[in-house]
Amino acid sequence: MHNLKKFNGTYKGMIGECMFKLTRDKTILMKCFNKNKYLTIFSKHFTIPQKEFIQRNWHSLDAIEISYNKGKEIKLFEIKTKNEYRKKLGFKLKITQSTANLYEYAKKIWFKVIVATVHMHNNWNYSITLTDFNLLHYCIDKPKVYDKN
């Protein structure tokens, strides 16, 4: 028998992204939606720099949501999946420098950047915490093969 909580990397992350999507009906996972179709339908909501940013970085982003709760707000989500243990380990989440740069720039062009942490508990339970992106909360990890820079 395999235990998903013991796997590292991509598969656990993709599953965490899907678990996050199940909780938010207006959110779009970038890897599950066609970029051109999305921009055709939603481009009217973006400024020119925002549209260019999405066009250029589609595959580097996890999720996007357009919200009208407090006026129009465009949210970009960085989704992290984390195992929950009885004892808190206290490690910072890892992020690459190129991802950090990407989200810092996104904030400058008026995207709201949120980190959604999917906490995997026992017995198929999970919870999600949402926090505003702040580079101080992360440990810069070595670049990944797919990083542009």
N, C-alpha and C positions, 0 to 999 in steps of 0.2 A: 504494500500500500504506500502511496506517495502522500506527502504532506506539503500542500501549497505554501505554507508559511516558511518552509525551509528552502524554497527556490529563491534564487537571487535574480535581479535584473528584469529583463524585458517582459517575460510572461506575467510575472506578478504585477508589474506596472500596468500592462494592458488590461488585466483583470480588474485592477483598482480603478482604472479609468471608466470601465463599463459599470462598475458598482456605483461610482460617482454619478454617472449619467442617469442611472435608474432613479436617482433622487431629485433630478432637475429636468423638467420636461422642455424648457426653452433653451437648454444648453446643447451645443453641437460639438461633438468630438471631431477634431480636424481630420484624423485618419479614417473616419467613417463617412465623410461627406466630400463630394467633388468641389474643389476650389472654384472652378469657373462657374458652376451652377450657384454656389453660395454667393459669389460676388455679383452675379447677374441679379439675384433676388434681393440681396441686402445692401448693395453698394450705396444706395441713397442715404443710408444711415451714417456713412463714414465721411470724414474729411479726406482730401486728396492724400495727405501724408499717411493717414490711417489705412486707406485703401492700398496704397503702395506697400506699406509695412506688411499687411496681411498677404498680399500677392507674393511678396519676396520671402516671407517667413512661414508660410502655411504649414510646412512639414516640421517646423521646429516648435510649433505651439501645440498645446494639448487640447484646449477647449475654448470656446467663445460663447458669449451670451449677450444679447441686447435686452436691457431691462428698462422698464418705464415706471418703476415704483417711486423714484424720487427724481422725476425728469428723466431724460434719456441718459443711460449709463451703459457703456460698452465694457464688458468684463472679459479679461483674458484669464484663464485658469492654468496654473502649473499644478499638475496632480501628482502627488507623492503617495506611495503605498507603504505602510509601515506595520510591522508585526507588533502586537501589544503583548507585553509580558506582565506577569504579576509584579515584578520589580522593575521600576523605571530605570532605564539605562542612561538616559540623559545625553545621548549623542545628538549633535546637530545633524539636520538633513544635509545631504550632499547636493551640490549644484555645480555645473561647469562654469568657467569664466565666460564662455560665449553665451550661455543661457542667462547668466547674470546681466551681461551687457544688453542682451536682447530685451529683457524685462525693464531694465533701467531706462532704455530708450523708449519703450512702449509707454511708460509713465509720463515721459516728457511730451508725448503727442496725445495725451489725454485719454489713454486707456486706463481703466482701473485694473490693476494686476492683483490677483488673489491666489494664494496657495491653498489648495484643497488637499488635506491630508486624510487619506482613507486608512483608518485604524482597523486592522484585522484582529478580531477577537476569536475566542473559542466557539465551537458549535455553529459555524456559519454566520455569526453575528458580526456586524461592522458598524463603525460610527465614522462621522466625517467632521473635521474641524476646518473652519475657514478663517484665514488670517491674511491681512494685507501683506503684500510682498515687501520684505525688508531684508536687504542683503546681510545685515548683522546676524540674522537667525540661521545662516547657512555656513557650511564648510565648503570651500572651493575644492572641487575634485579635479583629477587629471582629465584632460580632454578626451572625448569619446571619438571613435572612428568616424562617426557621421557629422561631427562638428565642422562647421564651415571654416572657422579660424583656428 
